[in-house]
Amino acid sequence: MVGRLATLKAPAGSEVLLLSQNKKLERTQSIITPPPPIINSLEQSQYNKPSRRVASSRPPSRLPVPPVAPVRVLEHLLAGDSGLQLGADEEGAPHLPVQGVGLLRRGGEALLQHHRDEPVDALGGALLPEVEGFLGGEGLAQDHHGVHVRVLHGLHRGDDRSRRTRHITPPTQLHPPRKTFTMNDQQRCAEIQQTAFKTPSTPGCGRGFNTRSRCLSSTSYDGEAGTFCTVRIGMGAFPAVLALLLLLLPLLLPLLSGVDSRYQPNWESIDSRPLPDWYDQAKFGIFIHWGVFSVPSFGSEWFWYYWQKQKQPAYVDFMQKNYPPDFKYQDFASSFTAEFFNAKEWTDILASSGAKYIVLTTKHHEGFTLWGSKVSWNWNAVDLGPKRDLVDEIASAVRAQGDMRLGLYHSLFEWFNPLFELDAANLFTTNFFPTSKSLPELYELVVKYKPEVLWSDGDGDAPAQYWNSTGFLAWLYNDSPVRDTVVTNDRWGQGSICTHGGYYTCSDRYQPGHLLKHKWENCMTIDTKSWGYRRNAALKDYLSTEQLVATLVETVSCGGNLLMNIGPTHDGRIAPIFEERLRQMGQWLKVNGEGIYNTTAWRAQNDSVTPHLWYTYRPQEKTVFAVLLQWPDKGSVVLTEPVAVAGVTKVELLGFGVLQWQPMKPSGLLVALPSLSVSQMPCQWAWTLKLTGAT
């Protein structure tokens, strides 16, 4: 497992005091900035500023995982050698990289964890998000507003359960610097300690803890003094052992049972992770291919590669006829303006399709990022073109809409990146590109935007080991802010597709036509010749709504999800033909969604007698759905697969009502269909029979 890293920031110009078990006070001002950038609070981080690396305690080939601070106190205290190091960032604000530590180690892997938006206490002692100090064997804990000292002893979590003490003289400064400390006011601190713990401040208290308190005074920048109380927590013999066992129990039980609760950086462990339920229930998502390739909008999103690498005649001729001889692909970026882009309007259109998630291309193989990536500083949408964080705008709009989940696409490789070309020339025995470019981008996307789908693509014929895919996925599943809900695909390196990862994509437009044992996704595009927008597309190049509905039905019947792609324009519009297709899909799903969402594959996918008929199933309701892609001319339809019972089984046409049926021998049933005009039909394109009480 790659090394763990967490940080704790303090005010600029101050020193950080750390007093921990068997550790004397350490002070230093050395700068430690290992890649990827350490993120404590994304709202306050200087993430877009270039960092400088002065020292590191790990080999440069190992890419650290950037969890979100704060770290857990007891995990460091009980780990023995904590490996704590003091440092300072570029602004002079001290921070505390904590490397390779943990309460227990399994096969060399540290069990350091971070909080997710709220405190956690699997082993207690969790520093709350606003806490700016350590409470170790001895230590100072101070809250975000400089008003409370929080006593963290490993048994409480959250604001409502943490015991608090109060400043005797609250300073006006937020985070007053801890430059000088002197003993002060023992009696008043003893009173504070008793308030916090409701126990006498003498050794041997009856609840397994003995405490000792003292006061420290601090001088703030403007000279105002504040008094702080720290509490040293000790443990008696038997009560201490009992308390420690209670703290360790959540981790000891998996060890004793032989079950490791953390995913290891290997495919066997990564592949064992169950897919979060929401993804299989969603069934339908929208893919969005948007980038600099949307400017020429000719041929396909592979425009740059076909023009410069393969020199295909159609692309060469297009450039010669329309652009000056010295024109470069990078020159297209200034025309990627997105002036008509409105994230809310996009989200409204996407939601009208009935899709439950979207996947946005944050970076395609051209390398241009739709957010202000630090490692793509001169080739992104914040520095060039629209000069906007397009990923953030879409992410915010999707979450505000409420009915869809956010997914982000990221290409591992880049066609013309010199670092990737260098690694490729070295037969991928070096990893300059993933270490300095691809992996930092992935960490940043996850931590900053918290996608619940991470859609990887473009391995560049490099193996997963080169991309450190299993190391990244282990962090994603164990420690990332979306570890409980995120789903991933199978494109993590040569040989991983249709074999390893989350759900399988196997190939573009994958449609096996039969049930697979593993969850899969059919990623396909409405424009059959391109994933990006094309100005030279013809009407016949677009799939009809009838074809799209049929693709969705067959995909879901065979256990897959459908990810249907659109390509917006360079100026930020969803073209009318794409909008029409999306809205018509939504119209169909309003009537027939009961047979799509939250269903599973049935024992039969299609009917053995009636063509163009696909089945889905809701086991909790014992309901079978039969979707007709063609309306029968003879006024009835034969269903040979369901087992129906007279007086028990009810047949309905969704959007219409109950239908009459009769059993057939040796099995199946004959359903009488109503005689309806086109205007009387409950919907267009396909029709769903609901069989309640059938098996």
C-alpha positions in Angstrom: 0.0 0.0 0.0 1.3 3.4 -0.8 2.2 5.6 2.2 -0.4 7.4 4.2 -0.2 11.1 4.7 -2.2 13.6 6.7 -1.6 17.2 7.6 -2.5 19.6 10.4 -2.2 23.3 9.7 -1.5 26.1 12.2 -1.4 29.9 11.9 1.2 31.5 9.8 4.4 32.5 11.6 3.8 30.2 14.6 5.3 27.0 15.8 3.5 23.8 16.4 3.9 22.0 19.6 3.4 18.2 19.7 3.7 16.4 23.0 3.1 12.7 22.5 3.9 9.5 24.4 7.6 8.8 24.6 8.2 11.8 22.4 10.0 14.9 23.3 9.1 18.3 21.8 10.1 18.6 18.2 10.4 21.8 16.2 11.4 22.4 12.6 10.7 24.7 9.7 11.6 22.4 6.9 9.3 22.3 3.9 7.8 18.9 2.9 5.6 19.0 -0.1 5.4 15.4 -1.5 3.2 14.9 -4.6 0.3 14.9 -4.9 -0.3 18.2 -3.1 -1.4 17.9 0.5 -5.0 19.0 0.8 -6.2 19.9 4.3 -9.1 22.2 3.3 -9.7 22.6 -0.4 -11.5 25.8 0.2 -8.4 27.3 1.9 -5.6 25.4 0.0 -3.3 27.1 -2.5 -3.8 24.2 -4.8 -3.2 26.1 -8.0 0.1 27.4 -6.9 3.3 25.6 -7.9 4.9 23.7 -5.0 8.5 23.1 -4.3 9.9 20.0 -2.9 12.7 20.3 -0.4 12.7 17.1 1.5 10.9 13.8 1.6 11.2 10.7 3.7 9.9 8.4 1.0 11.4 7.3 -2.3 10.2 9.6 -5.1 8.8 6.6 -7.0 6.2 6.0 -4.3 3.2 8.3 -4.7 1.6 9.2 -1.4 -2.1 9.1 -0.9 -3.6 12.5 0.2 -6.3 11.8 2.8 -8.2 14.7 4.3 -7.0 16.0 7.7 -7.4 15.8 10.6 -5.7 12.6 11.8 -6.7 10.4 14.7 -4.8 10.9 17.9 -4.9 7.5 19.5 -3.8 5.8 16.3 -0.6 7.7 16.5 -0.1 7.4 20.2 -0.5 3.6 20.2 1.5 3.1 17.1 4.9 3.3 18.8 7.1 5.3 16.6 4.7 7.8 15.1 6.9 9.2 12.4 5.6 12.7 13.0 7.4 15.5 11.3 6.9 19.2 11.6 7.1 21.4 8.5 5.9 24.6 7.0 4.1 25.4 3.7 4.9 28.1 1.2 3.0 30.7 3.1 5.0 29.9 6.3 2.1 28.2 8.0 3.3 25.1 9.9 1.7 21.8 9.1 2.3 18.3 10.2 2.9 15.6 7.6 2.3 12.2 9.3 3.7 9.4 7.3 3.2 5.7 7.5 1.6 5.5 10.9 -1.3 3.6 12.3 -2.6 1.8 15.3 -2.0 -1.7 13.8 -0.2 -2.8 10.8 -1.3 -5.6 8.6 1.3 -6.8 6.2 3.2 -3.6 6.4 0.0 -1.5 5.7 -0.7 1.3 8.1 -4.3 1.7 9.3 -4.4 5.5 9.3 -7.8 6.8 8.4 -9.3 10.3 7.9 -12.6 11.9 8.6 -15.4 12.2 6.0 -17.2 15.4 6.5 -17.9 14.4 10.1 -15.8 12.9 12.9 -15.2 9.2 13.1 -14.1 7.2 16.1 -13.4 3.5 15.2 -10.7 3.7 17.7 -11.7 6.9 19.4 -9.6 10.0 19.7 -10.8 11.5 16.4 -9.8 15.1 16.0 -12.8 17.1 14.8 -12.5 19.0 11.5 -12.1 22.3 13.3 -9.5 21.2 15.8 -6.1 22.8 15.3 -4.0 21.0 17.8 -3.1 17.6 19.2 -4.0 16.1 22.5 -1.6 13.2 22.9 0.0 12.0 26.1 0.0 15.7 26.7 -0.9 18.3 24.2 -3.0 21.3 23.3 -6.4 21.0 21.6 -8.0 24.2 20.6 -11.2 24.7 18.5 -11.7 26.6 15.3 -12.9 29.8 16.9 -10.4 29.9 19.8 -13.2 29.5 22.3 -13.1 26.0 23.5 -10.4 23.5 24.4 -11.6 20.0 23.4 -10.7 17.1 25.5 -10.4 14.0 23.3 -9.9 10.8 25.2 -10.9 8.2 22.7 -14.5 7.6 23.9 -16.4 10.5 22.5 -17.2 11.7 19.0 -18.9 14.7 17.5 -19.7 18.1 18.9 -22.7 16.7 20.8 -20.7 14.1 22.7 -17.2 15.6 23.1 -16.5 17.1 26.5 -15.4 20.7 26.4 -13.5 23.0 28.7 -13.5 26.7 28.4 -10.9 29.4 28.0 -10.4 31.4 31.1 -9.5 34.4 29.0 -10.7 33.9 25.4 -8.4 35.6 22.9 -9.8 37.6 20.0 -7.6 36.1 17.4 -8.6 32.9 15.6 -5.9 30.3 16.1 -3.6 32.3 18.4 0.0 31.3 17.9 1.5 29.0 20.5 4.9 30.7 20.8 5.5 30.8 24.5 3.9 28.7 27.2 4.2 29.0 31.0 2.6 27.3 33.9 -0.3 29.3 35.2 -3.3 29.0 37.4 -3.3 25.3 38.5 -6.4 25.6 40.6 -8.6 27.0 37.8 -7.4 24.4 35.4 -8.2 21.7 37.9 -11.8 23.2 38.0 -11.9 23.0 34.2 -10.7 19.5 34.2 -13.3 18.4 36.7 -16.0 20.1 34.5 -14.8 18.2 31.5 -14.6 14.8 33.0 -16.8 15.0 36.1 -14.0 13.2 38.0 -11.5 14.3 40.7 -8.2 15.5 39.4 -6.3 12.8 41.3 -4.7 9.5 40.0 -6.8 6.4 40.1 -10.3 7.7 39.1 -12.9 5.1 39.2 -13.7 4.9 35.4 -10.3 3.6 34.3 -8.8 7.0 33.6 -6.7 9.1 35.8 -6.1 12.7 34.8 -3.7 15.5 35.5 -4.2 19.0 34.3 -2.2 22.2 34.0 -2.7 25.6 32.4 -0.7 27.1 29.7 -0.8 30.8 28.6 -0.4 31.9 25.1 0.4 35.3 23.7 -1.4 36.2 20.5 -0.2 38.5 17.7 -1.8 41.6 19.2 -0.5 40.9 22.7 -3.8 39.5 24.1 -3.2 36.6 26.4 -5.4 33.5 26.5 -5.3 30.7 29.0 -5.7 27.1 27.8 -6.1 23.9 29.7 -4.6 20.6 28.6 -5.4 17.3 30.2 -3.1 14.4 30.4 -4.9 11.1 30.3 -3.4 8.0 32.0 -4.9 4.6 32.5 -4.9 2.4 35.5 -3.9 -1.3 35.2 -7.0 -3.4 34.8 -9.4 -0.6 33.8 -6.9 0.6 31.3 -6.5 -2.8 29.6 -10.3 -3.2 29.5 -10.8 0.2 28.0 -8.0 -0.4 25.4 -9.6 -3.7 24.4 -12.9 -2.0 23.9 -11.2 0.5 21.7 -9.4 -2.1 19.7 -12.4 -4.5 19.4 -13.7 -3.1 16.0 -10.4 -3.9 14.4 -9.5 -7.0 16.3 -12.7 -8.8 15.3 -11.9 -8.8 11.6 -8.4 -9.9 12.3 -9.6 -12.8 14.5 -12.1 -13.8 11.9 -9.6 -13.7 9.1 -11.5 -11.0 7.2 -9.4 -7.9 6.3 -11.7 -4.9 6.2 -9.3 -2.8 4.1 -8.7 -3.4 0.5 -5.2 -4.2 -0.5 -3.3 -2.9 -3.6 -3.8 -6.0 -5.6 -6.5 -7.1 -8.1 -7.7 -10.0 -5.9 -8.6 -7.6 -3.1 -9.8 -4.8 -5.3 -12.1 -7.1 -7.3 -13.6 -8.4 -4.1 -15.3 -5.1 -3.3 -19.1 -5.3 -3.8 -20.5 -2.8 -6.2 -22.6 -0.1 -4.3 -26.3 -0.9 -4.8 -27.2 2.5 -6.2 -25.4 1.9 -9.5 -27.3 -1.3 -10.4 -30.5 0.3 -9.4 -29.9 3.4 -11.5 -29.6 1.6 -14.9 -29.3 4.7 -17.1 -26.7 7.4 -17.3 -25.6 10.2 -19.7 -22.0 10.5 -21.0 -20.8 13.9 -22.0 -17.7 14.3 -24.3 -16.6 18.0 -24.2 -13.2 19.5 -24.8 -11.0 21.3 -27.2 -12.0 18.8 -29.9 -15.4 20.4 -29.8 -13.9 23.4 -31.6 -12.9 21.9 -34.9 -16.0 19.6 -34.4 -14.9 17.6 -37.4 -14.6 13.9 -37.8 -14.4 12.8 -34.2 -13.0 13.6 -30.8 -9.8 12.0 -31.9 -9.2 14.9 -34.3 -5.7 15.8 -33.0 -4.5 12.2 -33.2 -5.9 11.6 -36.7 -4.5 14.9 -38.0 -1.0 14.9 -36.5 -0.2 11.3 -35.7 -1.9 9.3 -38.4 -2.2 12.2 -40.9 -5.4 10.9 -42.3 -6.2 12.8 -45.5 -9.7 14.0 -44.5 -8.2 15.8 -41.4 -5.2 17.1 -43.2 -7.3 18.5 -46.0 -9.7 20.1 -43.5 -6.9 21.9 -41.8 -5.2 23.0 -45.1 -8.5 24.5 -46.4 -9.6 26.3 -43.2 -6.5 27.3 -41.2 -3.1 28.8 -41.8 0.0 26.5 -42.3 1.5 27.3 -38.9 -1.8 26.6 -37.0 -1.4 24.2 -34.1 -4.0 22.1 -32.2 -3.3 24.2 -29.1 -4.5 27.2 -30.9 -8.0 25.8 -30.9 -8.2 26.3 -27.1 -8.8 30.0 -27.3 -12.0 29.2 -29.3 -13.3 26.8 -26.7 -15.3 29.6 -25.1 -18.3 28.0 -23.5 -20.0 31.4 -23.6 -23.5 29.8 -23.7 -22.8 27.2 -21.1 -25.3 27.2 -18.2 -24.8 24.3 -15.8 -28.4 24.5 -14.5 -29.9 24.4 -18.0 -27.7 21.4 -18.9 -28.7 19.6 -15.7 -32.4 20.2 -16.4 -32.1 18.7 -19.9 -30.0 15.8 -18.6 -32.5 15.1 -15.8 -35.4 15.2 -18.2 -34.0 12.1 -19.9 -34.7 10.0 -16.8 -30.9 9.3 -16.3 -29.8 8.7 -12.7 -26.2 9.7 -13.2 -23.9 11.6 -15.6 -20.3 11.1 -16.5 -18.4 14.2 -17.7 -15.1 14.0 -19.6 -12.8 16.1 -17.3 -9.8 15.2 -19.5 -9.8 13.3 -22.8 -6.7 12.0 -24.5 -5.8 15.5 -25.7 -4.8 16.3 -22.1 -6.9 19.5 -21.8 -8.6 19.6 -18.3 -12.0 21.2 -17.7 -10.8 22.3 -14.3 -7.8 24.3 -13.2 -5.5 21.3 -12.7 -2.3 22.2 -11.0 -0.4 19.7 -13.1 -1.9 20.9 -16.3 -1.3 24.6 -15.6 -1.1 25.8 -19.2 -3.6 23.5 -20.7 -6.9 23.8 -18.9 -10.2 25.6 -19.0 -9.4 28.0 -16.1 -6.2 29.3 -17.8 -7.5 29.2 -21.4 -10.7 29.4 -23.3 -13.7 29.9 -21.0 -11.4 30.6 -18.0 -14.0 28.8 -15.8 -13.9 25.7 -13.6 -16.4 23.8 -15.8 -16.2 20.6 -13.6 -17.1 22.6 -10.5 -20.1 24.3 -12.2 -21.5 21.0 -13.4 -20.8 19.2 -10.1 -22.6 21.9 -8.2 -25.6 21.9 -10.6 -26.0 18.1 -10.5 -26.0 18.1 -6.7 -28.4 21.0 -6.5 -30.7 19.1 -8.9 -30.9 16.2 -6.5 -32.0 13.3 -8.7 -28.8 12.4 -10.3 -25.3 11.4 -9.2 -22.0 12.9 -10.4 -19.6 10.9 -12.5 -16.2 12.0 -13.9 -14.3 10.6 -16.8 -10.5 10.8 -16.8 -8.0 9.6 -19.4 -4.9 8.0 -18.0 -2.7 8.8 -20.9 -2.2 11.7 -23.2 -1.4 11.4 -26.9 1.5 13.9 -27.1 2.6 14.4 -23.5 6.5 14.2 -23.6 6.6 12.5 -20.2 4.3 9.7 -21.4 6.3 9.4 -24.6 9.5 9.1 -22.6 8.0 6.4 -20.4 6.7 4.6 -23.5 10.2 4.8 -25.1 11.5 3.2 -21.9 9.0 0.4 -22.3 7.2 1.7 -19.2 10.1 0.9 -16.9 9.9 4.5 -15.7 6.8 6.2 -14.4 7.4 9.9 -14.8 4.0 10.6 -16.3 1.7 8.8 -13.9 3.6 10.1 -10.9 3.7 13.7 -11.9 0.6 14.0 -14.0 -2.1 11.3 -14.1 -2.3 10.2 -10.5 -2.2 13.7 -9.0 -5.1 14.6 -11.3 -7.1 11.5 -10.1 -6.5 12.3 -6.4 -7.5 15.9 -7.0 -10.7 15.0 -8.9 -11.8 12.7 -6.1 -11.0 14.9 -3.2 -12.2 18.2 -4.7 -15.4 17.0 -6.6 -16.3 13.8 -4.9 -17.6 11.9 -7.9 -19.6 8.7 -7.3 -18.6 7.3 -10.7 -14.9 7.4 -11.7 -14.7 6.4 -15.3 -11.1 5.7 -16.3 -10.0 5.3 -19.9 -7.0 5.4 -22.2 -4.2 3.1 -20.8 -1.9 3.9 -23.8 -1.0 0.2 -23.9 0.7 0.5 -20.5 0.1 -2.1 -17.8 -1.9 -1.4 -14.6 1.4 -1.6 -12.6 2.7 1.4 -14.5 -0.4 3.4 -13.7 -0.3 2.2 -10.0 -4.0 1.5 -10.5 -4.4 -1.0 -7.7 -2.7 1.4 -5.3 -5.0 4.3 -6.3 -8.1 2.1 -6.1 -7.1 0.8 -2.7 -7.0 4.4 -1.5 -10.2 5.2 -3.3 -12.1 2.3 -1.6 -10.4 2.6 1.8 -9.8 6.3 2.5 -11.3 8.6 -0.1 -14.3 10.8 0.7 -16.5 8.7 -1.6 -15.2 5.3 -0.5 -18.7 4.0 0.4 -20.5 5.0 -2.7 -18.0 5.4 -5.6 -18.1 2.9 -8.5 -15.4 2.5 -11.1 -15.0 0.8 -14.4 -12.4 -1.7 -15.8 -10.1 0.5 -17.8 -7.1 0.8 -15.5 -4.3 -0.6 -17.6 -3.6 -3.1 -20.3 -5.2 -6.4 -19.5 -7.6 -5.0 -16.9 -10.6 -4.3 -19.3 -13.4 -6.9 -18.9 -11.3 -8.5 -16.2 -10.6 -6.3 -13.2 -12.0 -3.2 -11.5 -15.6 -2.3 -10.8 -18.2 -2.9 -13.5 -17.0 -4.1 -16.9 -17.2 -2.0 -20.1 -15.2 -4.5 -22.2 -15.4 -2.3 -25.3 -17.2 0.8 -26.6 -20.9 0.0 -27.5 -20.6 -3.4 -25.7 -23.8 -5.4 -26.0 -23.4 -9.1 -25.3 -27.1 -10.0 -25.8 -27.1 -12.4 -22.9 -26.7 -12.3 -19.1 -23.2 -11.9 -17.7 -22.1 -13.0 -14.3 -20.4 -9.6 -13.6 -22.1 -6.2 -13.6 -21.4 -4.4 -16.9 -22.1 -1.2 -18.8 -22.9 -0.4 -22.4 -21.3 3.0 -23.1 -22.5 4.1 -26.5 -23.1 7.4 -28.3 -26.2 8.9 -30.1 -23.9 10.0 -33.0 -22.7 6.7 -34.3 -19.5 8.2 -35.7 -18.2 10.4 -32.9 -18.4 10.9 -29.2 -17.7 14.6 -29.6 -19.9 17.1 -31.4 -19.6 17.1 -35.2 -20.6 19.9 -37.4 -20.4 17.6 -40.4 -22.8 15.0 -39.0 -25.8 13.9 -41.1 -29.2 13.0 -39.8 -28.7 9.3 -40.6 -25.7 9.3 -38.3 -27.9 9.7 -35.2 -29.7 6.8 -33.6 -33.4 7.2 -33.4 -35.3 7.3 -30.1 -36.8 3.9 -31.0 -33.2 2.5 -31.4 -32.1 4.1 -28.1 -35.1 2.7 -26.2 -34.4 -0.8 -27.6 -30.8 -0.5 -26.6 -31.7 0.4 -23.0 -34.2 -2.4 -22.7 -31.9 -5.1 -24.0 -29.0 -3.8 -21.9 -31.0 -3.8 -18.7 -32.6 -7.2 -19.4 -29.0 -8.7 -19.7 -27.9 -7.1 -16.4 -26.2 -4.0 -17.7 -26.4 -0.2 -17.4 -26.7 2.1 -20.4 -24.4 5.1 -20.6 -25.7 7.2 -23.5 -23.3 9.8 -24.9 -23.9 13.4 -26.2 -21.4 15.9 -27.5 -21.9 19.6 -26.6 -20.7 22.4 -28.8 -17.6 24.5 -28.2 -19.7 27.4 -27.0 -21.5 25.3 -24.4 -24.8 24.3 -26.0 -26.5 20.9 -26.1 -27.5 20.6 -29.8 -31.3 20.4 -30.4 -31.1 16.8 -31.8 -29.4 15.6 -28.6 -31.9 17.5 -26.4 -34.8 15.9 -28.4 -33.4 12.4 -27.9 -32.9 13.0 -24.2 -36.3 14.4 -23.5 -38.0 11.6 -25.5 -36.1 9.0 -23.5 -37.5 10.6 -20.4 -41.0 10.5 -21.8 -40.7 6.8 -22.3 -39.3 6.2 -18.8 -42.1 8.1 -17.1 -44.4 5.4 -18.3 -42.1 2.4 -18.3 -39.5 3.2 -15.7 -41.1 0.7 -13.2 -39.8 -2.1 -15.5 -36.3 -0.5 -15.7 -35.2 1.1 -12.4 -34.5 -1.1 -9.4 -34.9 -4.3 -11.5 -32.7 -7.3 -11.8 -32.0 -9.7 -14.6 -34.6 -12.5 -14.7 -33.9 -16.2 -15.3 -34.8 -15.6 -19.0 -33.7 -12.5 -20.8 -35.8 -12.7 -23.9 -38.8 -14.9 -25.0 -38.1 -18.1 -26.9 -41.2 -17.7 -29.1 -42.1 -14.0 -29.4 -39.3 -12.0 -30.9 -38.2 -8.5 -29.8 -39.5 -9.2 -26.2 -37.2 -8.7 -23.2 -37.7 -9.5 -19.5 -36.8 -7.8 -16.3 -37.7 -8.7 -12.7 -38.3 -7.2 -9.3 -37.7 -10.1 -6.8 -38.9 -8.2 -3.7 -42.3 -7.8 -5.4 -42.3 -11.1 -7.3 -43.1 -9.1 -10.4 -42.0 -9.9 -14.0 -41.9 -7.2 -16.7 -42.1 -8.1 -20.4 -41.1 -5.2 -22.7 -42.4 -5.4 -26.2 -40.2 -3.6 -28.7 -42.9 -4.1 -31.4 -46.6 -3.9 -31.0 -48.2 -7.2 -32.3 -50.6 -6.9 -35.2 -52.8 -9.8 -34.2 -54.1 -8.2 -30.9 -52.4 -10.6 -28.5 -49.0 -11.7 -27.4 -47.6 -15.1 -26.3 -45.3 -15.2 -23.3 -43.7 -18.6 -23.0 -41.3 -18.0 -20.1 -43.4 -16.8 -17.1 -45.3 -19.3 -14.9 -48.7 -17.7 -14.3 -51.4 -18.9 -11.9 -55.1 -18.3 -12.6 -56.6 -16.1 -9.8 -53.2 -15.1 -8.6 -51.3 -13.6 -11.5 -52.4 -10.1 -12.7 -51.3 -8.6 -16.0 -51.2 -4.9 -16.7 -50.0 -2.7 -19.5 -48.1 0.2 -17.9 -49.8 3.5 -18.6 -53.1 1.7 -19.5 -54.4 -0.8 -17.0 -55.3 -4.4 -16.4 -55.4 -6.9 -19.3 -57.1 -10.3 -19.8 -55.0 -13.4 -20.1 -55.3 -17.2 -20.3 -52.9 -20.0 -19.5 -51.2 -21.9 -22.3 -50.0 -25.5 -22.3 -47.5 -26.8 -21.4 -46.5 -23.4 -20.0 -46.8 -19.6 -20.5 -49.8 -17.4 -21.1 -51.6 -15.6 -23.9 -52.2 -11.9 -23.2 -55.0 -10.0 -25.0 -53.9 -6.6 -26.0 -56.3 -3.6 -26.4 -57.1 -2.2 -29.7 -55.6 1.3 -29.6 -54.9 4.1 -32.1 -51.5 5.7 -32.1 -52.8 8.7 -30.1 -54.4 6.3 -27.5 -51.1 4.4 -26.9 -49.7 5.0 -23.4 -46.3 5.7 -25.0 -44.3 5.3 -28.2 -41.4 3.1 -29.1 -41.9 0.2 -26.7 -44.5 -1.1 -24.3 -44.3 -2.9 -20.9 -46.4 -5.7 -19.5 -46.3 -6.0 -15.7 -47.0 -9.6 -14.4 -47.6 -9.5 -10.7 -47.6 -12.9 -9.0 -45.8 -14.7 -11.8 -42.6 -16.6 -11.5 
